[in-house]
């Protein structure tokens, strides 16, 4: 798992926000409202995201329809887990992380930890 490139992030952001499957044409039309991008470029990047396992796709007539394979939150959690796994000192990395988050984020972290049932799972 690695972070997304700019266009990958823009495509994923739209699909996560829309909360529904969408065609490449829909994504292109929305992207073109803020910057020009070619249909073939978005089609290629959507295919790459599918190959990476970030998007599911199915045929609807002659058109591919794409939807996220997981939620934005699950994707973010995977990135965080990967980052923690890359350090030999997880407690120190977590301490540095907690020092830098806002009070609201600390409260959300406490609530998430409180929701665990002792097995490490909600």
CNS distance restraints for C-alpha pairs under 8 A (distance, minus, plus):
assign (resid   1 and name CA) (resid  78 and name CA) 7.27 0.50 0.50
assign (resid   1 and name CA) (resid  79 and name CA) 6.62 0.50 0.50
assign (resid   1 and name CA) (resid  82 and name CA) 7.24 0.50 0.50
assign (resid   2 and name CA) (resid  79 and name CA) 6.80 0.50 0.50
assign (resid   3 and name CA) (resid  79 and name CA) 7.20 0.50 0.50
assign (resid   4 and name CA) (resid   8 and name CA) 5.59 0.50 0.50
assign (resid   4 and name CA) (resid   9 and name CA) 5.38 0.50 0.50
assign (resid   5 and name CA) (resid   9 and name CA) 5.95 0.50 0.50
assign (resid   6 and name CA) (resid  10 and name CA) 6.30 0.50 0.50
assign (resid   7 and name CA) (resid  11 and name CA) 6.16 0.50 0.50
assign (resid   7 and name CA) (resid  42 and name CA) 7.95 0.50 0.50
assign (resid   7 and name CA) (resid  45 and name CA) 7.56 0.50 0.50
assign (resid   8 and name CA) (resid  12 and name CA) 6.14 0.50 0.50
assign (resid   8 and name CA) (resid  45 and name CA) 6.53 0.50 0.50
assign (resid   8 and name CA) (resid  46 and name CA) 7.62 0.50 0.50
assign (resid   8 and name CA) (resid  49 and name CA) 7.25 0.50 0.50
assign (resid   9 and name CA) (resid  13 and name CA) 5.86 0.50 0.50
assign (resid  10 and name CA) (resid  14 and name CA) 6.33 0.50 0.50
assign (resid  10 and name CA) (resid  31 and name CA) 7.99 0.50 0.50
assign (resid  11 and name CA) (resid  15 and name CA) 6.40 0.50 0.50
assign (resid  11 and name CA) (resid  27 and name CA) 6.83 0.50 0.50
assign (resid  11 and name CA) (resid  42 and name CA) 7.98 0.50 0.50
assign (resid  11 and name CA) (resid  46 and name CA) 7.62 0.50 0.50
assign (resid  12 and name CA) (resid  16 and name CA) 5.99 0.50 0.50
assign (resid  12 and name CA) (resid  68 and name CA) 7.17 0.50 0.50
assign (resid  13 and name CA) (resid  17 and name CA) 6.00 0.50 0.50
assign (resid  14 and name CA) (resid  18 and name CA) 5.92 0.50 0.50
assign (resid  14 and name CA) (resid  27 and name CA) 7.31 0.50 0.50
assign (resid  15 and name CA) (resid  19 and name CA) 6.10 0.50 0.50
assign (resid  15 and name CA) (resid  20 and name CA) 6.77 0.50 0.50
assign (resid  15 and name CA) (resid  21 and name CA) 7.10 0.50 0.50
assign (resid  15 and name CA) (resid  22 and name CA) 7.14 0.50 0.50
assign (resid  15 and name CA) (resid  67 and name CA) 6.36 0.50 0.50
assign (resid  15 and name CA) (resid  68 and name CA) 6.58 0.50 0.50
assign (resid  16 and name CA) (resid  20 and name CA) 7.83 0.50 0.50
assign (resid  16 and name CA) (resid  68 and name CA) 6.79 0.50 0.50
assign (resid  16 and name CA) (resid  71 and name CA) 6.92 0.50 0.50
assign (resid  16 and name CA) (resid  72 and name CA) 6.43 0.50 0.50
assign (resid  20 and name CA) (resid  67 and name CA) 6.61 0.50 0.50
assign (resid  21 and name CA) (resid  65 and name CA) 6.04 0.50 0.50
assign (resid  21 and name CA) (resid  66 and name CA) 5.29 0.50 0.50
assign (resid  21 and name CA) (resid  67 and name CA) 4.55 0.50 0.50
assign (resid  21 and name CA) (resid  68 and name CA) 7.94 0.50 0.50
assign (resid  22 and name CA) (resid  26 and name CA) 6.27 0.50 0.50
assign (resid  22 and name CA) (resid  27 and name CA) 7.16 0.50 0.50
assign (resid  22 and name CA) (resid  65 and name CA) 5.31 0.50 0.50
assign (resid  22 and name CA) (resid  66 and name CA) 5.39 0.50 0.50
assign (resid  22 and name CA) (resid  67 and name CA) 6.59 0.50 0.50
assign (resid  23 and name CA) (resid  27 and name CA) 6.57 0.50 0.50
assign (resid  23 and name CA) (resid  63 and name CA) 7.16 0.50 0.50
assign (resid  23 and name CA) (resid  64 and name CA) 6.24 0.50 0.50
assign (resid  23 and name CA) (resid  65 and name CA) 4.66 0.50 0.50
assign (resid  23 and name CA) (resid  66 and name CA) 6.11 0.50 0.50
assign (resid  24 and name CA) (resid  28 and name CA) 6.02 0.50 0.50
assign (resid  24 and name CA) (resid  39 and name CA) 7.19 0.50 0.50
assign (resid  24 and name CA) (resid  42 and name CA) 6.58 0.50 0.50
assign (resid  24 and name CA) (resid  43 and name CA) 5.99 0.50 0.50
assign (resid  24 and name CA) (resid  46 and name CA) 7.63 0.50 0.50
assign (resid  24 and name CA) (resid  64 and name CA) 7.53 0.50 0.50
assign (resid  24 and name CA) (resid  65 and name CA) 7.32 0.50 0.50
assign (resid  24 and name CA) (resid  66 and name CA) 7.69 0.50 0.50
assign (resid  25 and name CA) (resid  29 and name CA) 6.05 0.50 0.50
assign (resid  25 and name CA) (resid  39 and name CA) 6.93 0.50 0.50
assign (resid  26 and name CA) (resid  30 and name CA) 6.26 0.50 0.50
assign (resid  27 and name CA) (resid  31 and name CA) 6.08 0.50 0.50
assign (resid  27 and name CA) (resid  42 and name CA) 7.73 0.50 0.50
assign (resid  28 and name CA) (resid  32 and name CA) 5.96 0.50 0.50
assign (resid  28 and name CA) (resid  37 and name CA) 6.84 0.50 0.50
assign (resid  28 and name CA) (resid  38 and name CA) 7.27 0.50 0.50
assign (resid  28 and name CA) (resid  39 and name CA) 5.99 0.50 0.50
assign (resid  28 and name CA) (resid  42 and name CA) 6.66 0.50 0.50
assign (resid  29 and name CA) (resid  33 and name CA) 6.67 0.50 0.50
assign (resid  30 and name CA) (resid  34 and name CA) 7.61 0.50 0.50
assign (resid  31 and name CA) (resid  35 and name CA) 6.08 0.50 0.50
assign (resid  31 and name CA) (resid  36 and name CA) 7.09 0.50 0.50
assign (resid  31 and name CA) (resid  37 and name CA) 6.96 0.50 0.50
assign (resid  32 and name CA) (resid  36 and name CA) 4.81 0.50 0.50
assign (resid  32 and name CA) (resid  37 and name CA) 6.15 0.50 0.50
assign (resid  37 and name CA) (resid  41 and name CA) 6.93 0.50 0.50
assign (resid  37 and name CA) (resid  42 and name CA) 7.35 0.50 0.50
assign (resid  38 and name CA) (resid  42 and name CA) 6.57 0.50 0.50
assign (resid  39 and name CA) (resid  43 and name CA) 6.10 0.50 0.50
assign (resid  40 and name CA) (resid  44 and name CA) 6.03 0.50 0.50
assign (resid  41 and name CA) (resid  45 and name CA) 6.23 0.50 0.50
assign (resid  42 and name CA) (resid  46 and name CA) 5.95 0.50 0.50
assign (resid  43 and name CA) (resid  47 and name CA) 6.19 0.50 0.50
assign (resid  44 and name CA) (resid  48 and name CA) 6.31 0.50 0.50
assign (resid  45 and name CA) (resid  49 and name CA) 6.17 0.50 0.50
assign (resid  46 and name CA) (resid  50 and name CA) 6.15 0.50 0.50
assign (resid  46 and name CA) (resid  55 and name CA) 7.53 0.50 0.50
assign (resid  46 and name CA) (resid  66 and name CA) 7.79 0.50 0.50
assign (resid  47 and name CA) (resid  51 and name CA) 6.19 0.50 0.50
assign (resid  48 and name CA) (resid  52 and name CA) 6.15 0.50 0.50
assign (resid  49 and name CA) (resid  53 and name CA) 6.33 0.50 0.50
assign (resid  49 and name CA) (resid  54 and name CA) 5.27 0.50 0.50
assign (resid  49 and name CA) (resid  55 and name CA) 5.66 0.50 0.50
assign (resid  50 and name CA) (resid  54 and name CA) 5.62 0.50 0.50
assign (resid  50 and name CA) (resid  55 and name CA) 4.44 0.50 0.50
assign (resid  50 and name CA) (resid  56 and name CA) 5.98 0.50 0.50
assign (resid  50 and name CA) (resid  57 and name CA) 7.16 0.50 0.50
assign (resid  51 and name CA) (resid  55 and name CA) 7.86 0.50 0.50
assign (resid  53 and name CA) (resid  69 and name CA) 6.77 0.50 0.50
assign (resid  54 and name CA) (resid  68 and name CA) 5.96 0.50 0.50
assign (resid  54 and name CA) (resid  69 and name CA) 5.14 0.50 0.50
assign (resid  54 and name CA) (resid  70 and name CA) 6.96 0.50 0.50
assign (resid  55 and name CA) (resid  66 and name CA) 6.25 0.50 0.50
assign (resid  55 and name CA) (resid  67 and name CA) 5.49 0.50 0.50
assign (resid  55 and name CA) (resid  68 and name CA) 4.46 0.50 0.50
assign (resid  55 and name CA) (resid  69 and name CA) 4.76 0.50 0.50
assign (resid  55 and name CA) (resid  70 and name CA) 7.91 0.50 0.50
assign (resid  56 and name CA) (resid  66 and name CA) 5.69 0.50 0.50
assign (resid  56 and name CA) (resid  67 and name CA) 5.39 0.50 0.50
assign (resid  56 and name CA) (resid  68 and name CA) 6.08 0.50 0.50
assign (resid  56 and name CA) (resid  69 and name CA) 5.41 0.50 0.50
assign (resid  57 and name CA) (resid  64 and name CA) 6.19 0.50 0.50
assign (resid  57 and name CA) (resid  65 and name CA) 5.34 0.50 0.50
assign (resid  57 and name CA) (resid  66 and name CA) 4.43 0.50 0.50
assign (resid  57 and name CA) (resid  67 and name CA) 6.42 0.50 0.50
assign (resid  58 and name CA) (resid  64 and name CA) 5.56 0.50 0.50
assign (resid  58 and name CA) (resid  65 and name CA) 5.44 0.50 0.50
assign (resid  58 and name CA) (resid  66 and name CA) 6.85 0.50 0.50
assign (resid  59 and name CA) (resid  63 and name CA) 5.58 0.50 0.50
assign (resid  59 and name CA) (resid  64 and name CA) 4.61 0.50 0.50
assign (resid  59 and name CA) (resid  65 and name CA) 6.11 0.50 0.50
assign (resid  60 and name CA) (resid  64 and name CA) 6.11 0.50 0.50
assign (resid  60 and name CA) (resid  65 and name CA) 6.50 0.50 0.50
assign (resid  70 and name CA) (resid  74 and name CA) 6.12 0.50 0.50
assign (resid  70 and name CA) (resid  75 and name CA) 6.58 0.50 0.50
assign (resid  71 and name CA) (resid  75 and name CA) 6.26 0.50 0.50
assign (resid  72 and name CA) (resid  76 and name CA) 6.13 0.50 0.50
assign (resid  73 and name CA) (resid  77 and name CA) 6.10 0.50 0.50
assign (resid  74 and name CA) (resid  78 and name CA) 6.24 0.50 0.50
assign (resid  75 and name CA) (resid  79 and name CA) 6.46 0.50 0.50
assign (resid  76 and name CA) (resid  80 and name CA) 6.26 0.50 0.50
assign (resid  77 and name CA) (resid  81 and name CA) 6.06 0.50 0.50
assign (resid  78 and name CA) (resid  82 and name CA) 6.08 0.50 0.50
assign (resid  79 and name CA) (resid  83 and name CA) 6.15 0.50 0.50
assign (resid  80 and name CA) (resid  84 and name CA) 6.22 0.50 0.50
assign (resid  81 and name CA) (resid  85 and name CA) 6.14 0.50 0.50
assign (resid  82 and name CA) (resid  86 and name CA) 6.40 0.50 0.50
assign (resid  83 and name CA) (resid  87 and name CA) 7.23 0.50 0.50
assign (resid  84 and name CA) (resid  90 and name CA) 5.97 0.50 0.50
assign (resid  84 and name CA) (resid  93 and name CA) 7.03 0.50 0.50
assign (resid  84 and name CA) (resid  94 and name CA) 7.86 0.50 0.50
assign (resid  85 and name CA) (resid  90 and name CA) 7.45 0.50 0.50
assign (resid  87 and name CA) (resid  93 and name CA) 7.38 0.50 0.50
assign (resid  89 and name CA) (resid  93 and name CA) 6.39 0.50 0.50
assign (resid  90 and name CA) (resid  94 and name CA) 6.09 0.50 0.50
assign (resid  91 and name CA) (resid  95 and name CA) 6.13 0.50 0.50
assign (resid  92 and name CA) (resid  96 and name CA) 6.23 0.50 0.50
assign (resid  93 and name CA) (resid  97 and name CA) 6.15 0.50 0.50
assign (resid  94 and name CA) (resid  98 and name CA) 6.12 0.50 0.50
assign (resid  95 and name CA) (resid  99 and name CA) 6.20 0.50 0.50
assign (resid  96 and name CA) (resid 100 and name CA) 6.61 0.50 0.50
assign (resid  97 and name CA) (resid 101 and name CA) 6.61 0.50 0.50
assign (resid  98 and name CA) (resid 106 and name CA) 7.12 0.50 0.50
assign (resid 101 and name CA) (resid 105 and name CA) 5.91 0.50 0.50
assign (resid 101 and name CA) (resid 106 and name CA) 6.55 0.50 0.50
assign (resid 102 and name CA) (resid 106 and name CA) 6.24 0.50 0.50
assign (resid 103 and name CA) (resid 107 and name CA) 6.18 0.50 0.50
assign (resid 104 and name CA) (resid 108 and name CA) 6.24 0.50 0.50
assign (resid 105 and name CA) (resid 109 and name CA) 6.09 0.50 0.50
assign (resid 106 and name CA) (resid 110 and name CA) 6.15 0.50 0.50
assign (resid 107 and name CA) (resid 111 and name CA) 6.16 0.50 0.50
assign (resid 108 and name CA) (resid 112 and name CA) 6.15 0.50 0.50
assign (resid 109 and name CA) (resid 113 and name CA) 6.18 0.50 0.50
assign (resid 110 and name CA) (resid 114 and name CA) 6.03 0.50 0.50
assign (resid 111 and name CA) (resid 115 and name CA) 6.16 0.50 0.50
assign (resid 112 and name CA) (resid 116 and name CA) 6.84 0.50 0.50
assign (resid 112 and name CA) (resid 122 and name CA) 7.91 0.50 0.50
assign (resid 115 and name CA) (resid 122 and name CA) 5.67 0.50 0.50
assign (resid 116 and name CA) (resid 120 and name CA) 5.80 0.50 0.50
assign (resid 116 and name CA) (resid 121 and name CA) 5.34 0.50 0.50
assign (resid 116 and name CA) (resid 122 and name CA) 4.41 0.50 0.50
assign (resid 117 and name CA) (resid 121 and name CA) 6.41 0.50 0.50
assign (resid 117 and name CA) (resid 122 and name CA) 6.04 0.50 0.50
